[in-house]
């Protein structure tokens, strides 16, 4: 039987084979392990399986946070992969409210390499996702992003260079980077690009990647940051590039939307400059310039530049790495579209790590299983609370389009009292909404943790310890099943202010699976336990979620994987995130009274809380909450 003639359930059985690496039985058909051609056997990142004419099936591993691409076996399609590596975008400039134009951040360098050989033997590839340049800073100048890399001893390291930061008032030039940052008014030069100019969609890049110069500042506006596809122009950021490595161009789970053609997977747009007529960010996720106010942030996981601002700067978008290879030659189509699509256990799974649309055609009539997790709150002196966690089933009939929103994590701020930022809600259509987590309390009098899906940990010092925030979700009963109407979430722990020479300690943020712990002497409170995803979504090839304890709420699964929505650790002698002995579920650890003072940020797409800072010294920043996630599954 030719592969192209295999239809219906047999086809879906084959897809299960390709995902699991095992023989699959369908009625009287038994497929032995050597009987079917397959590609590499590998794990890591979020999995997206899709087909392209005339029947090639590809698997993409999408990394929006650092991890490992592990190749455990070589297939007979050859040890060949394609890489997309985009560095973190530069932040925009800001000048603490002084009138004048500030430059937009440059995009991270974009590297797209085709037909690259992986190791001739199985091996591991370390994936590092570069963070965007820090935002929310009143006086910001040339704050670059961070490089993204793919490393393995047998290959030359593949690097998407960091984007250059925007210049600030009085003519400061833009920073040098993968794409250069915009210069500040009245005459700051645009930053130079380390990447090569030019570039066209889905065409292999030079090894240095693609990038372009930022625009020079000119009265009365700051220059736009360069993008991967074009230089900054005036106050506008340069355009990025579309790279459809993760699926069809309408795939909404990765990259930014280009509203012109209505297509996604655009990356590395430059940030807009500020001024009386602020510039727009470049297509590909670039943040808009703003005046007055704060510049807009570059879009998460696009490597785009942040917008310049009058009062505070926009942060650069974090980078991304995608690794793609062929796994089969057959016709395979999902019943619906939206998000990263994979096949496991007889189910089709749609994973949304950024906002998009779940589109069901007229033939669709399924009861879908879902998980919705809100964004986590930031830590301050208390740990950030997790977003609420909801799971259950709901019927969907086509034709229909359901809006998916991924809640952002609360942004970290300077010191331990720079600002309390709750996470924002995630939803699967507005009826199924998981609120964001509450921010931690500050090192200030009467500073309780904020309420949220799970509450933030209470603050302390120099006052008596303050209570933790209230979680809007229901206390987890210890058995995984359909959630109550409010989802699962828990209160944050209270802070403590002991007598004697020791300063106060912050409480841990609440988690979806447990209460945040109170501060103690001399330790900050541990964050509340997270939740393990239902077995439907535990594809061994995927690294959705984060490690967790192997003994709690596992329903027989002892892998210690697939955990989300843990609370951040409290400050002073830093508390652990996501449960005692963590960090678990990707939650951020709190920090102690000595360097490094900054709280750890939660992992993106876990909905976990950020860790608390312990000091305003040395440029310390509280930990940001992790963005949320939405998962949808139905029978293949």
C-alpha positions as CSV (number, residue, x, y, z in Angstrom):
1,X,0.0,0.0,0.0
2,X,1.5,3.4,-1.0
3,X,1.7,5.9,1.9
4,X,-0.3,8.5,-0.1
5,X,-3.2,6.2,-0.4
6,X,-3.6,5.6,3.4
7,X,-6.6,7.5,4.6
8,X,-8.8,8.2,7.6
9,X,-8.1,6.4,10.9
10,X,-5.2,4.4,9.4
11,X,-3.5,7.7,8.6
12,X,-4.0,8.9,12.2
13,X,-2.6,5.6,13.5
14,X,0.5,6.2,11.4
15,X,0.8,9.7,13.0
16,X,0.6,8.1,16.4
17,X,3.4,5.8,15.3
18,X,5.6,8.7,14.2
19,X,5.0,10.5,17.5
20,X,5.6,7.6,19.8
21,X,8.2,5.6,17.8
22,X,6.1,2.4,18.4
23,X,4.2,0.0,16.3
24,X,0.5,0.9,16.1
25,X,-2.3,-1.5,15.5
26,X,-5.5,-0.5,13.6
27,X,-8.0,-3.3,13.2
28,X,-6.2,-6.0,11.3
29,X,-3.2,-3.9,10.3
30,X,0.0,-4.2,12.3
31,X,2.9,-2.0,11.4
32,X,6.3,-3.3,12.5
33,X,8.9,-0.8,13.8
34,X,11.1,-1.2,10.7
35,X,8.2,-1.2,8.2
36,X,7.6,2.6,8.2
37,X,10.1,5.3,7.2
38,X,10.5,8.0,9.9
39,X,12.7,11.0,10.6
40,X,14.7,11.8,13.6
41,X,13.6,10.7,17.0
42,X,14.0,13.8,19.2
43,X,12.5,15.7,22.2
44,X,12.4,19.3,23.3
45,X,10.2,22.4,23.0
46,X,6.6,22.6,21.9
47,X,5.9,20.1,19.0
48,X,4.1,21.2,15.8
49,X,3.4,18.5,13.2
50,X,2.2,19.6,9.7
51,X,2.2,18.6,6.1
52,X,3.2,20.4,3.0
53,X,2.3,19.5,-0.6
54,X,2.8,16.9,-2.0
55,X,2.6,15.0,1.3
56,X,5.8,15.7,3.2
57,X,5.1,15.7,7.0
58,X,7.4,17.9,9.1
59,X,7.9,18.2,12.8
60,X,9.0,21.5,14.3
61,X,10.3,21.8,17.8
62,X,9.5,25.4,19.0
63,X,11.6,26.8,21.9
64,X,10.3,29.9,23.6
65,X,12.4,29.3,26.7
66,X,15.8,27.7,27.1
67,X,16.0,23.9,27.0
68,X,17.6,21.0,25.2
69,X,16.9,19.4,21.8
70,X,17.8,15.8,22.3
71,X,18.3,13.5,19.3
72,X,18.0,9.9,20.4
73,X,17.8,8.1,17.0
74,X,18.5,9.0,13.4
75,X,15.8,8.3,10.8
76,X,16.0,7.3,7.2
77,X,15.1,10.8,5.9
78,X,18.6,11.7,6.7
79,X,20.1,13.6,9.7
80,X,19.0,16.9,8.2
81,X,17.3,19.8,10.0
82,X,16.4,23.5,9.4
83,X,17.0,26.1,12.0
84,X,15.4,29.4,12.9
85,X,17.4,31.3,15.6
86,X,16.3,34.8,16.6
87,X,18.1,36.8,19.3
88,X,16.3,38.9,21.9
89,X,15.3,42.4,20.7
90,X,16.8,45.6,22.1
91,X,14.8,47.8,24.4
92,X,13.7,51.3,23.4
93,X,15.1,54.4,25.0
94,X,13.5,56.6,27.6
95,X,14.5,59.8,29.4
96,X,12.5,60.1,32.6
97,X,9.9,62.5,31.2
98,X,12.3,65.0,29.6
99,X,10.7,66.1,26.4
100,X,12.5,64.8,23.3
101,X,12.6,61.8,21.0
102,X,14.0,58.4,22.1
103,X,15.1,55.7,19.8
104,X,13.3,52.4,19.2
105,X,15.1,49.1,20.0
106,X,16.7,47.1,17.2
107,X,15.5,43.5,16.5
108,X,17.6,40.5,17.3
109,X,19.6,38.9,14.5
110,X,17.6,36.4,12.5
111,X,19.4,33.2,11.3
112,X,17.6,30.8,9.0
113,X,19.6,27.8,7.9
114,X,18.3,25.0,5.7
115,X,19.5,21.4,5.2
116,X,21.9,21.4,8.1
117,X,23.5,18.1,9.2
118,X,23.0,17.1,12.9
119,X,25.4,14.8,14.6
120,X,25.9,11.4,12.9
121,X,25.2,9.9,16.2
122,X,22.4,10.8,18.7
123,X,23.3,13.8,20.9
124,X,22.0,16.8,22.7
125,X,21.8,20.4,21.5
126,X,21.7,23.2,24.2
127,X,19.1,25.8,23.3
128,X,19.4,29.2,24.8
129,X,16.7,31.8,24.3
130,X,17.9,35.3,24.6
131,X,15.8,37.7,26.7
132,X,14.8,41.0,25.4
133,X,16.4,44.2,26.7
134,X,14.8,45.3,30.0
135,X,11.9,47.7,29.9
136,X,9.9,49.7,32.4
137,X,13.0,51.9,33.1
138,X,12.7,55.7,33.4
139,X,16.2,56.5,32.1
140,X,17.1,53.9,29.5
141,X,19.9,54.0,27.0
142,X,21.2,51.4,24.6
143,X,19.8,48.4,26.6
144,X,20.6,45.5,24.3
145,X,18.8,42.2,24.2
146,X,20.6,38.8,24.6
147,X,21.7,36.3,22.0
148,X,19.9,33.1,21.3
149,X,22.1,30.0,20.5
150,X,22.1,26.4,19.4
151,X,25.2,24.6,20.7
152,X,26.5,21.1,20.2
153,X,30.2,19.9,20.3
154,X,29.9,18.5,16.7
155,X,28.5,21.7,15.1
156,X,29.5,25.3,14.9
157,X,27.3,27.3,17.4
158,X,24.4,28.9,15.6
159,X,23.8,32.4,17.1
160,X,21.0,34.9,16.7
161,X,22.7,38.0,17.9
162,X,21.2,40.5,20.4
163,X,19.3,43.5,19.2
164,X,20.8,47.0,19.8
165,X,19.0,49.2,22.3
166,X,17.5,52.6,21.5
167,X,19.3,55.8,22.4
168,X,17.8,58.4,24.8
169,X,17.5,62.2,24.9
170,X,20.3,64.6,23.9
171,X,21.4,62.8,20.8
172,X,22.7,59.5,22.1
173,X,23.3,57.0,19.3
174,X,21.4,53.7,19.0
175,X,23.2,50.6,20.1
176,X,24.9,48.1,17.8
177,X,23.3,44.7,17.5
178,X,21.8,42.1,15.2
179,X,19.8,45.0,14.0
180,X,20.8,48.5,15.3
181,X,18.8,50.6,17.7
182,X,17.4,54.0,16.7
183,X,19.3,57.1,17.6
184,X,17.8,59.8,19.9
185,X,16.8,63.3,18.8
186,X,18.1,65.7,17.9
187,X,20.9,64.0,15.9
188,X,21.9,60.6,17.4
189,X,23.1,58.2,14.8
190,X,21.3,55.0,14.3
191,X,23.0,51.8,15.5
192,X,24.8,49.6,13.1
193,X,23.7,46.1,12.3
194,X,25.8,43.0,12.9
195,X,23.6,41.0,10.6
196,X,23.6,41.2,6.9
197,X,21.1,43.6,5.2
198,X,18.5,42.3,2.8
199,X,16.8,39.0,3.2
200,X,13.7,37.5,1.7
201,X,11.0,35.1,3.2
202,X,12.0,31.5,3.7
203,X,15.4,31.9,2.1
204,X,18.5,30.7,3.9
205,X,20.4,33.5,5.6
206,X,24.1,34.0,5.8
207,X,25.6,32.6,9.0
208,X,25.7,36.1,10.5
209,X,21.9,36.3,10.1
210,X,19.9,39.1,8.8
211,X,19.7,42.6,10.4
212,X,19.5,46.3,9.4
213,X,20.6,49.6,10.8
214,X,18.5,51.8,13.0
215,X,17.4,55.2,11.9
216,X,19.1,58.3,13.1
217,X,17.2,60.6,15.5
218,X,16.1,64.0,14.1
219,X,14.2,66.8,15.7
220,X,11.5,66.2,16.9
221,X,11.6,62.3,17.1
222,X,13.8,59.4,17.9
223,X,14.8,57.0,15.1
224,X,13.1,53.6,14.6
225,X,15.1,50.5,15.3
226,X,16.2,48.2,12.5
227,X,14.4,45.0,11.6
228,X,15.5,41.8,10.0
229,X,13.9,42.7,6.7
230,X,14.4,46.5,6.6
231,X,16.2,49.4,8.2
232,X,14.5,51.8,10.5
233,X,12.9,54.8,8.7
234,X,12.2,58.0,10.4
235,X,10.5,57.2,13.7
236,X,9.2,53.9,12.4
237,X,10.8,50.5,13.1
238,X,12.0,48.4,10.2
239,X,10.0,45.4,9.1
240,X,10.9,41.9,10.1
241,X,10.7,38.7,8.0
242,X,8.2,35.9,7.6
243,X,9.7,32.4,8.2
244,X,7.1,29.6,7.9
245,X,9.2,27.0,9.6
246,X,6.7,26.0,12.2
247,X,3.7,25.4,10.0
248,X,1.5,27.1,7.3
249,X,1.5,30.9,7.2
250,X,-1.9,31.0,8.9
251,X,-0.5,29.2,11.9
252,X,-1.3,31.4,14.9
253,X,0.9,29.8,17.5
254,X,4.2,31.3,16.6
255,X,5.5,34.8,15.6
256,X,3.6,38.0,14.9
257,X,0.6,38.8,12.7
258,X,1.1,40.8,9.5
259,X,-2.3,42.3,9.2
260,X,-1.9,43.0,5.5
261,X,-2.0,39.4,4.2
262,X,-3.4,38.2,7.5
263,X,-0.5,35.8,8.0
264,X,1.6,34.9,11.0
265,X,5.2,33.8,11.7
266,X,6.7,37.2,11.2
267,X,9.8,37.8,13.4
268,X,12.3,40.5,14.3
269,X,10.6,43.8,13.7
270,X,12.2,47.0,14.9
271,X,10.8,49.2,17.7
272,X,9.3,52.6,17.0
273,X,10.9,55.9,18.2
274,X,9.1,58.3,20.5
275,X,8.4,62.0,19.9
276,X,5.5,64.3,19.2
277,X,4.6,62.0,16.4
278,X,5.7,58.6,17.7
279,X,6.6,55.8,15.2
280,X,5.0,52.4,14.9
281,X,6.8,49.2,15.4
282,X,7.9,47.2,12.4
283,X,5.9,44.2,11.3
284,X,7.2,41.2,13.2
285,X,6.3,42.3,16.7
286,X,8.1,45.6,17.1
287,X,6.7,47.8,19.9
288,X,5.3,51.2,19.1
289,X,6.9,54.4,20.3
290,X,4.9,56.4,22.8
291,X,4.8,59.9,24.0
292,X,3.7,60.6,26.7
293,X,3.9,57.4,28.7
294,X,5.8,54.1,28.3
295,X,7.0,52.7,25.0
296,X,5.2,49.5,23.9
297,X,7.0,46.2,24.5
298,X,8.2,44.1,21.7
299,X,6.1,40.9,21.2
300,X,7.2,37.9,23.2
301,X,9.2,35.2,21.3
302,X,9.7,37.2,18.1
303,X,13.1,39.0,18.9
304,X,11.5,42.3,18.1
305,X,12.6,45.7,19.4
306,X,10.8,47.7,22.1
307,X,9.3,51.1,21.6
308,X,10.9,54.3,22.8
309,X,9.0,56.2,25.5
310,X,8.9,59.5,27.2
311,X,8.5,58.2,30.7
312,X,9.6,54.5,30.5
313,X,11.0,52.4,27.7
314,X,9.4,49.3,26.1
315,X,11.2,46.0,26.6
316,X,12.5,44.0,23.7
317,X,10.8,40.8,22.7
318,X,12.5,37.6,23.8
319,X,14.0,35.4,21.1
320,X,13.0,32.1,19.7
321,X,14.5,28.9,18.3
322,X,12.7,26.5,15.9
323,X,14.2,23.2,14.7
324,X,12.4,21.4,11.9
325,X,12.8,18.1,10.0
326,X,10.8,15.7,7.9
327,X,9.2,12.7,9.7
328,X,7.0,11.1,7.1
329,X,5.7,11.2,3.5
330,X,1.9,11.0,3.6
331,X,-1.2,13.1,3.7
332,X,-2.0,14.3,7.2
333,X,-4.4,17.1,8.2
334,X,-5.9,18.2,11.5
335,X,-9.6,18.7,11.8
336,X,-9.1,22.3,13.0
337,X,-6.5,25.0,12.8
338,X,-4.7,27.2,15.3
339,X,-1.6,26.9,17.6
340,X,1.1,24.3,17.3
341,X,-0.5,21.0,16.3
342,X,0.8,17.6,17.3
343,X,-0.5,14.1,17.6
344,X,-0.3,11.9,20.6
345,X,-2.3,9.0,22.1
346,X,-4.9,9.1,19.4
347,X,-5.5,12.8,20.0
348,X,-4.8,16.0,18.0
349,X,-3.4,18.6,20.3
350,X,-3.3,22.4,19.7
351,X,-0.8,24.2,21.9
352,X,-1.1,28.0,22.1
353,X,1.9,29.8,23.5
354,X,0.8,33.2,22.1
355,X,-2.7,34.6,21.3
356,X,-4.5,33.3,18.2
357,X,-7.6,31.7,16.9
358,X,-8.9,28.1,17.1
359,X,-10.8,27.7,13.8
360,X,-13.2,24.8,13.3
361,X,-14.6,24.1,9.8
362,X,-18.2,23.1,9.2
363,X,-17.3,19.4,9.4
364,X,-16.0,19.8,13.0
365,X,-18.2,18.4,15.8
366,X,-16.1,17.3,18.8
367,X,-16.0,17.5,22.6
368,X,-12.6,19.0,23.2
369,X,-10.5,18.8,26.3
370,X,-8.7,22.0,27.4
371,X,-6.2,23.5,29.8
372,X,-6.2,27.3,30.4
373,X,-3.5,28.9,32.6
374,X,-3.4,32.7,33.3
375,X,-0.1,34.6,33.4
376,X,1.8,34.7,36.7
377,X,2.3,37.8,38.9
378,X,5.7,39.4,39.5
379,X,7.6,39.1,42.7
380,X,8.4,42.1,44.9
381,X,9.4,41.3,48.4
382,X,6.8,38.6,48.5
383,X,6.7,36.0,45.7
384,X,4.3,36.3,42.7
385,X,1.2,34.2,42.6
386,X,0.4,31.8,39.7
387,X,-2.3,32.3,37.2
388,X,-5.5,30.3,37.8
389,X,-5.5,26.8,36.3
390,X,-8.6,25.4,34.5
391,X,-9.2,22.1,32.8
392,X,-12.3,20.4,31.5
393,X,-14.3,19.6,28.3
394,X,-16.6,21.6,26.1
395,X,-18.4,20.7,22.9
396,X,-17.5,22.7,19.7
397,X,-19.3,22.6,16.4
398,X,-18.2,24.3,13.2
399,X,-18.0,26.5,11.4
400,X,-16.7,28.6,14.3
401,X,-13.7,30.7,15.4
402,X,-12.8,30.9,19.0
403,X,-10.4,33.6,20.2
404,X,-7.5,32.4,22.3
405,X,-5.7,34.8,24.6
406,X,-2.5,34.0,26.3
407,X,-2.1,36.1,29.5
408,X,1.2,37.9,30.0
409,X,3.3,37.6,33.1
410,X,3.6,40.6,35.4
411,X,6.7,42.5,34.5
412,X,9.6,42.6,37.0
413,X,10.5,46.0,38.3
414,X,13.5,47.7,40.0
415,X,14.3,46.5,43.5
416,X,11.8,45.1,45.9
417,X,9.3,47.9,45.7
418,X,9.4,49.1,42.1
419,X,5.8,48.1,41.2
420,X,3.2,45.4,41.7
421,X,2.2,43.9,38.4
422,X,-0.4,41.1,38.3
423,X,-0.4,38.7,35.4
424,X,-3.2,39.0,32.9
425,X,-6.0,36.5,32.1
426,X,-5.8,33.7,29.5
427,X,-9.0,32.5,27.9
428,X,-10.4,29.9,25.5
429,X,-13.1,32.2,24.2
430,X,-14.2,34.6,26.9
431,X,-16.5,32.1,28.7
432,X,-13.4,30.0,29.8
433,X,-11.1,32.5,31.5
434,X,-8.3,31.9,33.9
435,X,-7.3,35.1,35.8
436,X,-3.7,36.2,36.1
437,X,-1.8,35.7,39.4
438,X,-1.4,38.4,42.0
439,X,1.9,40.4,42.5
440,X,3.9,40.0,45.6
441,X,3.8,42.5,48.4
442,X,6.6,45.1,48.7
443,X,9.2,46.0,51.3
444,X,7.0,48.9,52.4
445,X,4.5,49.5,55.2
446,X,1.1,47.8,54.8
447,X,1.9,46.0,51.6
448,X,-0.1,42.9,51.2
449,X,0.2,40.5,48.3
450,X,-2.2,41.3,45.5
451,X,-5.2,39.1,44.9
452,X,-5.4,37.1,41.7
453,X,-5.9,33.6,40.3
454,X,-3.5,32.7,43.1
455,X,-2.5,35.5,45.5
456,X,0.9,37.1,45.8
457,X,3.0,36.6,48.9
458,X,2.8,39.2,51.6
459,X,5.5,41.9,52.0
460,X,7.4,43.0,55.1
461,X,10.2,45.2,56.3
462,X,10.3,47.8,57.7
463,X,6.8,47.1,59.0
464,X,5.1,44.1,60.6
465,X,4.6,41.3,58.2
466,X,1.7,41.7,55.8
467,X,-0.8,39.1,54.6
468,X,-0.7,37.3,51.4
469,X,-3.1,38.0,48.6
470,X,-6.3,36.0,48.1
471,X,-6.5,33.5,45.3
472,X,-9.7,33.7,43.3
473,X,-9.6,30.0,42.4
474,X,-10.7,27.0,44.6
475,X,-8.3,25.1,46.8
476,X,-7.0,22.1,45.0
477,X,-8.4,18.9,46.6
478,X,-5.6,16.5,45.5
479,X,-7.4,14.7,42.6
480,X,-6.9,15.9,39.0
481,X,-10.2,16.3,37.2
482,X,-12.4,18.9,35.8
483,X,-11.9,22.2,37.6
484,X,-14.5,24.2,39.5
485,X,-16.0,27.3,37.8
486,X,-13.3,29.6,39.2
487,X,-10.4,27.3,38.4
488,X,-7.8,26.3,40.9
489,X,-5.7,28.9,42.8
490,X,-4.5,29.5,46.3
491,X,-3.7,32.3,48.7
492,X,-0.2,33.7,49.1
493,X,1.7,33.3,52.3
494,X,2.1,36.1,54.8
495,X,5.3,38.1,55.3
496,X,7.1,38.1,58.7
497,X,8.9,40.9,60.6
498,X,10.7,39.3,63.5
499,X,12.2,41.2,66.4
500,X,16.0,41.5,66.6
501,X,18.6,42.3,63.9
502,X,17.1,40.3,61.1
503,X,15.1,42.1,58.5
504,X,11.6,40.9,57.5
505,X,11.0,38.0,55.1
506,X,8.4,37.9,52.3
507,X,5.8,35.2,51.9
508,X,5.6,32.8,49.0
509,X,3.1,33.3,46.2
510,X,0.2,30.9,45.9
511,X,0.2,28.2,43.4
512,X,-2.6,26.4,41.6
513,X,-1.9,23.2,43.6
514,X,-1.1,24.7,47.1
515,X,-0.9,27.7,49.4
516,X,2.1,30.0,49.4
517,X,4.1,29.4,52.6
518,X,4.6,32.2,55.2
519,X,7.9,33.9,55.7
520,X,10.0,32.4,58.5
521,X,13.3,33.2,60.3
522,X,15.4,33.7,58.3
523,X,13.8,32.3,55.1
524,X,11.4,33.8,52.6
525,X,8.3,31.6,52.2
526,X,8.3,28.9,49.5
527,X,5.8,29.3,46.7
528,X,2.7,27.1,46.4
529,X,2.8,23.9,44.5
530,X,1.9,23.9,40.8
531,X,-0.2,21.4,38.8
532,X,0.7,18.6,36.5
533,X,-1.0,18.7,33.1
534,X,-3.6,15.9,32.4
535,X,-2.2,12.8,30.8
536,X,-3.7,13.8,27.4
537,X,-1.1,16.5,27.1
538,X,2.0,14.6,28.3
539,X,3.6,13.9,25.0
540,X,7.0,12.5,25.7
541,X,8.4,14.3,22.7
542,X,7.3,17.7,24.0
543,X,8.6,19.8,26.9
544,X,5.4,21.8,27.6
545,X,5.5,23.0,31.2
546,X,8.4,22.5,33.5
547,X,9.8,20.0,36.0
548,X,8.0,19.3,39.2
549,X,8.0,16.9,42.1
550,X,7.6,13.2,41.2
551,X,5.5,12.4,44.2
552,X,2.6,14.8,44.2
553,X,-0.6,14.7,42.2
554,X,1.0,12.6,39.5
555,X,-1.9,10.1,38.9
556,X,0.7,7.4,38.2
557,X,3.1,9.6,36.2
558,X,6.5,9.8,37.9
559,X,8.4,11.6,35.2
560,X,8.4,14.9,37.1
561,X,7.5,16.8,33.9
562,X,4.6,18.8,32.5
563,X,4.1,21.1,35.6
564,X,2.6,24.6,35.4
565,X,1.2,27.4,37.7
566,X,3.6,27.3,40.7
567,X,4.0,30.3,43.1
568,X,7.1,32.4,43.3
569,X,9.5,32.3,46.3
570,X,9.6,35.1,48.9
571,X,12.6,37.4,49.5
572,X,15.3,37.8,52.2
573,X,17.0,34.4,52.5
574,X,15.3,33.4,49.3
575,X,12.4,31.1,49.2
576,X,12.0,28.4,46.6
577,X,9.4,28.8,43.8
578,X,6.6,26.3,43.2
579,X,6.8,24.3,46.4
580,X,9.3,23.5,49.1
581,X,12.6,22.3,47.8
582,X,11.9,23.6,44.3
583,X,12.0,25.5,42.0
584,X,9.1,23.6,40.5
585,X,6.6,24.3,37.7
586,X,9.0,27.0,36.3
587,X,8.3,29.4,39.2
588,X,11.0,31.9,40.2
589,X,13.1,31.6,43.3
590,X,13.3,34.5,45.7
591,X,16.7,36.0,46.5
592,X,18.7,36.4,49.7
593,X,20.3,39.5,51.3
594,X,23.5,39.2,49.3
595,X,24.3,39.3,45.6
596,X,22.7,38.4,43.2
597,X,19.8,40.4,44.6
598,X,17.4,40.0,41.6
599,X,14.5,37.6,41.9
600,X,14.4,34.8,39.3
601,X,11.8,35.2,36.6
602,X,9.3,32.4,36.0
603,X,9.6,30.3,32.8
604,X,7.4,31.6,29.9
605,X,4.2,29.6,29.2
606,X,4.0,28.1,32.7
607,X,1.8,30.8,34.3
608,X,4.0,30.6,37.4
609,X,4.9,33.4,39.7
610,X,8.1,35.4,39.7
611,X,10.6,35.3,42.5
612,X,11.1,38.1,45.0
613,X,14.1,40.5,45.1
614,X,15.9,41.1,48.3
615,X,17.4,44.5,47.8
616,X,17.2,47.7,45.7
617,X,21.0,47.5,45.3
618,X,23.1,46.8,42.3
619,X,20.4,47.2,39.7
620,X,18.4,44.4,41.2
621,X,15.0,43.6,39.5
622,X,12.2,41.6,40.9
623,X,11.3,38.4,39.0
624,X,8.7,38.6,36.2
625,X,5.8,36.1,36.1
626,X,5.6,33.5,33.4
627,X,3.1,34.0,30.5
628,X,0.2,31.6,30.4
629,X,-0.7,28.8,28.0
630,X,-3.8,27.2,26.4
631,X,-4.0,23.5,25.3
632,X,-6.8,21.9,23.3
633,X,-7.2,18.3,22.4
634,X,-9.8,16.1,20.5
635,X,-9.8,12.6,18.9
636,X,-7.7,12.4,15.7
